[in-house]
């Protein structure tokens, strides 16, 4: 229940069904929530400009025909993007969505991550109270703990429910079986053991150093935070690491929130070998090391304990 700025990659022939999907969501769901809260931002590369682009000022004026089936029920393998073997420019999407957001605070998140209910009013109440350690002048972001849940269970709506699921192993820390260090959150075990409280507060102030040097947090921040490097693709993996390095060098505080969490779309991920993606990840990794890292050192300098 807050403004959502949604960026959608729709190259070539993917634009038309994307536009139809937006119209269906706005006109055919028998409620006004999408219309009231969501702004849609469509982007594509200059190499894959759609042949026909509707005028954004006028195309919403004609109501959509709601008798047809939802246009977004498509097989992903049939998209233009898949037919052209395009990589997903995830960081362009993040930056487009972030720059289009009109609020002071922003949560640059992925669409498959569901925030815990009442996250936003509780967060703003915490900011208004401005108790310690919030009243420091250091740059800060507010990381949110992430979990995966079994495909057959209901997504938890409170931390207490989440703790019961962790005990039963129907919920696990995010990417536990894929890349545990990437989301290994400072004081993570203590966070999971601490009982839910009636209000949101900072549970712990961490740093992206030591055993958390490869941490890729998802956090609430502001427009002052560094952008994501748009040369990195989702398939190449570790696409938020360069931003994490900049936050470390700038000595950001990572103010972990006590009752807030994100749940990945149900289904627990296990590592599966994917030679094609591994090859893309290998190329991206060497590009980060040989091209991006020297740039970051020139732009932001170095700090002891900060690494990619």
LUMFIKE-584519 format. One line per field, with one value per residue (C-alpha): chain; residue in three letters; residue number from 1; x, y, z. Coordinates in Angstrom, 2 decimals, decimal comma. Layout:
BEGIN
unit	A	...
code	Ala	...
pos	NUM	...
xx	X	...
yy	Y	...
zz	Z	...
This chain:
BEGIN
unit	A	A	A	A	A	A	A	A	A	A	A	A	A	A	A	A	A	A	A	A	A	A	A	A	A	A	A	A	A	A	A	A	A	A	A	A	A	A	A	A	A	A	A	A	A	A	A	A	A	A	A	A	A	A	A	A	A	A	A	A	A	A	A	A	A	A	A	A	A	A	A	A	A	A	A	A	A	A	A	A	A	A	A	A	A	A	A	A	A	A	A	A	A	A	A	A	A	A	A	A	A	A	A	A	A	A	A	A	A	A	A	A	A	A	A	A	A	A	A	A	A	A	A	A	A	A	A	A	A	A	A	A	A	A	A	A	A	A	A	A	A	A	A	A	A	A	A	A	A	A	A	A	A	A	A	A	A	A	A	A	A	A	A	A	A	A	A	A	A	A	A	A	A	A	A	A	A	A	A	A	A	A	A	A	A	A	A	A	A	A	A	A	A	A	A	A	A	A	A	A	A	A	A	A	A	A	A	A	A	A	A	A	A	A	A	A	A	A	A	A	A	A	A	A	A	A	A	A	A	A	A	A	A	A	A	A	A	A	A	A	A	A	A	A	A	A	A	A	A	A	A	A	A	A	A	A	A	A	A	A	A	A	A	A	A	A	A	A	A	A	A	A	A	A	A	A	A	A	A	A	A	A	A	A	A	A	A	A	A	A	A	A	A	A	A	A	A	A	A	A	A	A	A	A	A	A	A	A
code	Unk	Unk	Unk	Unk	Unk	Unk	Unk	Unk	Unk	Unk	Unk	Unk	Unk	Unk	Unk	Unk	Unk	Unk	Unk	Unk	Unk	Unk	Unk	Unk	Unk	Unk	Unk	Unk	Unk	Unk	Unk	Unk	Unk	Unk	Unk	Unk	Unk	Unk	Unk	Unk	Unk	Unk	Unk	Unk	Unk	Unk	Unk	Unk	Unk	Unk	Unk	Unk	Unk	Unk	Unk	Unk	Unk	Unk	Unk	Unk	Unk	Unk	Unk	Unk	Unk	Unk	Unk	Unk	Unk	Unk	Unk	Unk	Unk	Unk	Unk	Unk	Unk	Unk	Unk	Unk	Unk	Unk	Unk	Unk	Unk	Unk	Unk	Unk	Unk	Unk	Unk	Unk	Unk	Unk	Unk	Unk	Unk	Unk	Unk	Unk	Unk	Unk	Unk	Unk	Unk	Unk	Unk	Unk	Unk	Unk	Unk	Unk	Unk	Unk	Unk	Unk	Unk	Unk	Unk	Unk	Unk	Unk	Unk	Unk	Unk	Unk	Unk	Unk	Unk	Unk	Unk	Unk	Unk	Unk	Unk	Unk	Unk	Unk	Unk	Unk	Unk	Unk	Unk	Unk	Unk	Unk	Unk	Unk	Unk	Unk	Unk	Unk	Unk	Unk	Unk	Unk	Unk	Unk	Unk	Unk	Unk	Unk	Unk	Unk	Unk	Unk	Unk	Unk	Unk	Unk	Unk	Unk	Unk	Unk	Unk	Unk	Unk	Unk	Unk	Unk	Unk	Unk	Unk	Unk	Unk	Unk	Unk	Unk	Unk	Unk	Unk	Unk	Unk	Unk	Unk	Unk	Unk	Unk	Unk	Unk	Unk	Unk	Unk	Unk	Unk	Unk	Unk	Unk	Unk	Unk	Unk	Unk	Unk	Unk	Unk	Unk	Unk	Unk	Unk	Unk	Unk	Unk	Unk	Unk	Unk	Unk	Unk	Unk	Unk	Unk	Unk	Unk	Unk	Unk	Unk	Unk	Unk	Unk	Unk	Unk	Unk	Unk	Unk	Unk	Unk	Unk	Unk	Unk	Unk	Unk	Unk	Unk	Unk	Unk	Unk	Unk	Unk	Unk	Unk	Unk	Unk	Unk	Unk	Unk	Unk	Unk	Unk	Unk	Unk	Unk	Unk	Unk	Unk	Unk	Unk	Unk	Unk	Unk	Unk	Unk	Unk	Unk	Unk	Unk	Unk	Unk	Unk	Unk	Unk	Unk	Unk	Unk	Unk	Unk	Unk	Unk	Unk	Unk	Unk	Unk	Unk	Unk	Unk	Unk	Unk	Unk	Unk	Unk
pos	1	2	3	4	5	6	7	8	9	10	11	12	13	14	15	16	17	18	19	20	21	22	23	24	25	26	27	28	29	30	31	32	33	34	35	36	37	38	39	40	41	42	43	44	45	46	47	48	49	50	51	52	53	54	55	56	57	58	59	60	61	62	63	64	65	66	67	68	69	70	71	72	73	74	75	76	77	78	79	80	81	82	83	84	85	86	87	88	89	90	91	92	93	94	95	96	97	98	99	100	101	102	103	104	105	106	107	108	109	110	111	112	113	114	115	116	117	118	119	120	121	122	123	124	125	126	127	128	129	130	131	132	133	134	135	136	137	138	139	140	141	142	143	144	145	146	147	148	149	150	151	152	153	154	155	156	157	158	159	160	161	162	163	164	165	166	167	168	169	170	171	172	173	174	175	176	177	178	179	180	181	182	183	184	185	186	187	188	189	190	191	192	193	194	195	196	197	198	199	200	201	202	203	204	205	206	207	208	209	210	211	212	213	214	215	216	217	218	219	220	221	222	223	224	225	226	227	228	229	230	231	232	233	234	235	236	237	238	239	240	241	242	243	244	245	246	247	248	249	250	251	252	253	254	255	256	257	258	259	260	261	262	263	264	265	266	267	268	269	270	271	272	273	274	275	276	277	278	279	280	281	282	283	284	285	286	287	288	289	290	291	292	293	294	295	296	297	298	299	300	301	302	303	304	305	306	307	308
xx	0,00	2,51	3,69	5,25	7,57	7,79	10,38	9,71	12,14	10,07	12,26	10,92	7,68	7,46	6,20	2,64	1,72	3,41	1,25	-1,85	-0,91	-0,63	-4,01	-5,59	-4,17	-5,43	-8,89	-9,99	-9,29	-12,36	-10,28	-8,30	-5,13	-2,93	-4,25	-3,70	-0,31	1,67	3,61	4,97	8,25	9,02	12,55	14,40	17,79	18,37	19,19	15,70	13,30	9,70	8,30	5,24	5,25	1,88	1,65	1,93	-0,24	-3,26	-3,27	-4,75	-7,77	-9,51	-10,64	-9,23	-11,46	-11,74	-13,46	-10,22	-7,85	-5,07	-2,37	0,43	-0,39	2,36	5,08	8,33	10,14	7,95	9,00	10,98	13,67	14,13	13,96	16,81	18,74	18,92	20,37	18,21	19,64	18,55	20,53	19,02	15,63	16,66	17,92	14,88	12,48	14,50	14,93	11,20	10,21	8,97	9,34	12,32	12,90	13,02	13,18	14,90	13,59	12,91	9,32	9,67	10,35	7,26	7,71	6,22	2,85	2,87	6,57	6,18	4,07	6,21	9,43	8,22	7,12	10,67	12,19	9,88	10,94	14,61	15,92	19,48	21,27	19,23	20,35	23,90	25,22	26,90	25,41	23,15	20,83	18,32	18,84	15,90	16,33	15,32	13,86	12,61	9,54	8,33	6,15	3,19	2,95	1,26	3,68	4,12	2,68	4,47	7,93	6,35	4,80	8,13	9,95	7,51	8,18	11,96	11,63	9,68	12,14	9,30	11,24	15,01	17,40	17,53	19,82	20,94	21,51	22,71	25,03	24,79	27,51	25,74	22,88	24,62	23,34	25,24	23,62	21,35	20,95	20,27	17,68	15,88	15,87	14,76	11,02	8,78	8,19	5,29	7,28	10,08	13,58	17,17	18,16	21,87	24,26	26,52	29,25	30,02	33,39	35,02	32,83	30,18	32,55	30,49	27,08	24,51	21,78	18,44	17,70	15,63	17,72	17,37	18,17	21,60	22,83	25,06	23,34	23,71	26,21	24,12	26,73	25,97	23,27	21,18	22,54	26,10	25,34	26,67	25,05	24,76	28,32	29,83	27,27	28,03	31,72	30,98	28,78	31,64	34,27	31,94	31,66	27,90	26,16	23,87	20,99	19,24	15,52	14,13	10,67	10,92	11,55	11,23	9,90	10,95	8,12	7,34	9,63	13,02	15,94	18,69	21,91	21,70	24,58	23,91	26,94	25,51	24,87	28,18	29,99	28,15	28,94	32,62	32,79	30,96	33,24	36,39	34,81	34,12	37,68	39,53	37,36	34,91	37,11	39,95	37,28	35,74	39,15	39,79	36,31	35,87	39,28	39,89	39,19	40,74	38,42	36,32	36,31	34,15
yy	0,00	2,55	3,99	1,37	2,39	-0,63	-0,94	-3,51	-4,62	-4,96	-5,05	-5,44	-7,42	-7,79	-4,19	-4,79	-7,58	-5,58	-2,54	-4,75	-6,29	-2,84	-1,86	-5,09	-4,56	-0,99	-1,59	-5,17	-6,17	-4,50	-2,38	0,80	-0,21	-0,56	2,72	4,53	3,17	1,84	3,76	1,65	2,46	0,45	0,35	-1,39	-1,17	1,01	-2,20	-3,59	-0,68	-1,94	-1,32	0,50	2,46	3,68	7,30	7,17	10,30	8,82	5,02	4,73	6,83	3,95	1,29	-2,19	-5,09	-7,07	-10,13	-11,61	-13,63	-11,73	-10,90	-11,65	-15,39	-16,22	-18,82	-16,97	-19,08	-17,56	-13,94	-11,74	-11,47	-15,26	-15,65	-13,13	-14,63	-11,22	-10,84	-9,21	-5,73	-5,94	-2,89	-0,67	-1,79	-0,99	2,48	3,30	2,28	4,10	7,35	7,36	7,04	10,33	9,45	10,38	6,80	3,97	0,18	-0,98	-4,52	-7,30	-8,16	-11,69	-10,36	-9,71	-7,14	-7,87	-6,12	-2,63	-2,28	1,28	2,93	1,22	2,34	5,96	5,89	4,79	7,59	10,15	8,99	9,43	7,54	6,22	5,04	6,87	10,33	9,93	11,92	8,97	7,74	4,75	2,26	-0,10	-3,74	-6,13	-9,82	-12,12	-15,64	-18,39	-20,46	-23,83	-23,71	-25,27	-22,86	-19,52	-16,57	-15,40	-11,99	-11,46	-12,19	-14,57	-16,60	-16,57	-17,86	-20,78	-21,64	-21,41	-23,87	-26,26	-25,66	-24,56	-21,25	-20,81	-17,84	-16,60	-18,51	-20,84	-23,59	-21,32	-18,62	-18,45	-15,78	-13,38	-12,86	-13,80	-10,86	-9,52	-10,87	-12,97	-15,81	-13,35	-11,61	-14,91	-15,70	-12,23	-12,00	-9,71	-6,27	-3,86	-1,26	-1,10	-0,25	-0,74	-4,21	-3,95	-1,62	-3,71	-3,11	-4,81	-6,06	-9,16	-12,23	-9,95	-8,58	-10,22	-9,31	-8,17	-6,60	-5,32	-2,19	0,92	3,91	7,31	8,91	9,86	6,25	5,08	3,68	0,12	-0,51	-0,80	-2,86	-5,89	-8,41	-10,66	-13,76	-12,67	-12,83	-10,67	-7,65	-5,66	-6,32	-3,18	-0,98	-2,84	-2,05	1,69	1,66	0,02	2,50	5,40	3,83	3,40	2,09	-0,88	-0,41	-3,78	-3,52	-5,72	-6,84	-6,23	-9,04	-9,95	-13,31	-14,64	-15,88	-19,34	-22,19	-23,09	-22,73	-25,34	-24,97	-26,52	-26,52	-24,28	-24,25	-21,47	-19,14	-20,11	-18,98	-15,62	-15,26	-15,99	-13,24	-10,77	-11,62	-10,89	-7,66	-6,52	-7,38	-5,93	-2,95	-1,91	-2,42	-0,13	2,51	2,27	2,65	5,82	7,24	6,28	5,22	2,22	1,39	-1,34	-4,35	-3,40	-5,81	-7,16
zz	0,00	-1,26	-4,58	-6,85	-9,69	-11,99	-14,78	-17,50	-20,20	-23,40	-26,52	-30,05	-30,35	-26,54	-26,30	-27,57	-25,09	-22,32	-23,06	-23,24	-19,88	-18,29	-19,68	-18,45	-14,95	-14,83	-16,30	-15,67	-12,06	-10,52	-8,16	-8,48	-6,62	-9,72	-11,13	-7,84	-6,85	-9,83	-12,47	-15,34	-17,09	-20,23	-21,63	-24,46	-26,10	-29,16	-31,07	-30,40	-30,80	-31,34	-34,82	-33,41	-30,15	-28,80	-27,71	-23,89	-23,58	-25,37	-25,40	-21,89	-22,86	-24,65	-22,15	-22,63	-23,72	-20,48	-22,00	-23,34	-21,15	-19,33	-21,90	-19,40	-19,33	-21,82	-22,02	-21,32	-23,92	-26,68	-26,06	-28,46	-25,78	-25,70	-29,49	-29,85	-26,88	-25,21	-21,73	-19,07	-18,28	-14,64	-13,49	-16,20	-14,85	-11,27	-12,19	-14,39	-11,60	-8,95	-10,90	-11,73	-8,06	-6,61	-2,92	-0,71	0,48	-2,06	-1,84	-5,06	-5,02	-7,51	-8,43	-7,03	-3,51	-1,37	1,45	4,87	5,41	7,00	6,23	4,98	7,74	10,38	8,68	8,39	12,03	12,98	10,87	12,53	16,02	14,98	18,01	18,25	16,14	13,46	14,51	13,16	10,21	8,42	5,14	5,74	4,11	5,70	4,61	4,84	5,69	2,80	3,00	0,70	1,48	0,30	-2,83	-1,00	1,97	2,56	2,62	6,25	7,12	10,47	11,85	14,39	11,55	9,72	12,83	13,13	9,47	9,97	12,87	10,61	7,74	5,41	5,26	4,89	4,57	0,96	-1,42	1,40	-1,19	-4,02	-2,61	1,19	1,53	-0,86	1,62	4,85	6,90	9,97	13,17	10,95	13,45	16,29	14,06	13,48	17,22	18,42	19,15	17,12	18,68	18,34	16,40	13,86	15,06	13,96	15,12	14,35	12,50	10,27	7,70	4,39	5,62	7,10	6,57	4,95	2,29	-0,51	0,93	-1,68	0,47	-0,72	1,26	1,72	0,68	-0,99	-4,36	-2,94	-3,01	-5,88	-8,95	-10,24	-13,05	-16,22	-18,07	-15,87	-16,75	-14,53	-16,28	-15,46	-11,70	-8,83	-10,50	-7,23	-6,01	-7,58	-5,83	-2,60	-3,01	-3,41	-0,28	1,63	0,42	1,34	4,82	4,78	7,88	7,14	9,59	9,68	10,52	13,28	12,08	8,32	5,85	2,18	1,01	-2,38	-4,61	-3,15	-4,11	-2,61	-5,03	-5,30	-7,23	-10,68	-13,12	-16,10	-18,44	-20,65	-17,71	-16,08	-19,25	-19,20	-15,48	-16,16	-18,80	-16,54	-13,64	-15,63	-16,99	-13,41	-12,34	-15,33	-16,32	-13,60	-10,54	-11,77	-12,61	-9,13	-7,48	-9,50	-8,80	-5,16	-3,87	-1,66	1,97	4,05	4,19	1,14	-1,78	-4,56
